[in-house]
């Protein structure tokens, strides 16, 4: 679990978009999958890229790709996002 203290415009946006969930019968705030992707890309550790690919594979078409692409461009994470998106697509036959 990570705690988020907003440091920039993106962090503030991610906090606005958070959702309330129940974990072990306790209410907690969690970011949506698109924001998890961007936050992981911002951290940029090798394990974070694996996590992003996993989120993209699990969420599939439910992800708002345009939202992620917009923020990736603004934050200078375009190449990282494109890498993760291409790694999560099945190879063409």
Secondary structure, DSSP 8 states (H G I E B T S, - for coil): -------SHHHHHHHHT-EEEEETTEEEEE--HHHHHHHHHHH--HHHHHHHHHHHHHHGGGS-HHHHHHHHHHHT-HHHHHHHHHHTS----
